[in-house]
């Protein structure tokens, strides 16, 4: 028996460092994928040591495990979450969507040492093409929001990498509650915003993340340079912090021509065959 799981990456438009505080976020899945191939065998486990540990923790059977990923590691695009989602589905394909998310989160906590929330997993598992998803993490409710054609997103690699397990969440604990309240307000404003307004919200979000203490001077300098580029409507750091990708909202696709253009993908894929 062979199983194949294909999981998209995710981009979070706005609502950073809110999921573990019961806040709001507005992510979408994007067309960059991780694929896990699971080939059952009579005894033993073959593959990367970490992948095997995740598979065994999820209750997986003896198998050869092969991972092929387009998702850059340590760049704020949730490569570890994609792997854990793939493992959770591959080991237990009958799980419902929320159970997949919780299982993947548990694997990140227990095996990878990442005390993450549920943003990444939910963005990947519940993805709907050409839509962002407004998530309320206080009750895990979800509302799909069509992405307007004027919302054109690009990613710029900061060149700085970090392990999410090394990221110090709530680096500025005194400011954390204020950030969540303000970021939640920005998320709600973003839902019906035109591109110009959304760009301003992205800029405000980055300023708050800097005060929260999850950015770096090098990141702030790069973000400011992008924000002040003609045709850029707004930009912010994306992901857990301390490196990774910068998300930019641009007026047209010619702006930041060397950056990575991103669009909303559909849901993940699971296949089983002999």
C-alpha positions, 0 to 999 in steps of 0.5 A: 500500500502506498499513500501520498499526501500533498499539503500547500504552504500558507501566507498570512495576510494579517493577524500575526501572533494572535492564534495562541491568544484566541485572536483573529487571522486572515490566511490563505493557502498558496501553490507551493507544496510539500509532498509525503510519500508513504510506502508500507513495509512489513517491518521497520522504518526508513527515512529522515530521522525527524520524519520517522519520529513524527510518524511514530508519534502519530501512530504510523505503521512500518513504512518508508517515508519520503518527503519532497518539498517546495516550501522553503525552510525557516522562511515563515511559510510553515514548512514544519506545519505542512510536514506535520499535517501530512504526517497526521493525514497519512497516519490517520486519513479518517480524521476530520479536518479539525482533528487533523489540525490538532494532531499536527499541532501536537506533533509540532509541540511534542516532537519539534518543540514548537509551541505553535498555535493553529493558524498554519494547520487550519490555513492548510487543511481548510483551504479554498481556492481564491479565498482567504479565511477569517479565523477566530481562534477563540472558537475556531470558527471560519469564514471564507473571504473572496480575495479581490483581484486588486489584492496582489501579493508578493514575497521577498526573502529576507535571507535570514533563517530561524528555527521556529522552536528557537523563536521566543513567543511573547518576547515583549510580554507587557505589550502582547495583549495590546498587540493582539487587541490592535491586530484583531481590529486590523484583521476585521478592517482588512476583510472589506478593505480596498488595496490602499487601506489594506496596505496601510494595515500591513504597515501598522501590523509590522510596526506592532510586531517590531514593538512586540519584539519579534522582528530584527533591525535587519528585517525592519530596514528591509521592510522599510525599504520595501514599503517606500518602493514606488508601487508598494502599498504596504509590507510586513514581516510574515511568520513567527519572527526573526527572519523569513519572508516579507509580505508585500501588497503591490499596485501591479505585478510589475512592482518588485518584479524579482519577488515571488508572486503568490496566489490562493491555492485549493485544498490538500490532496490525499491518495491511496493506491497499491 
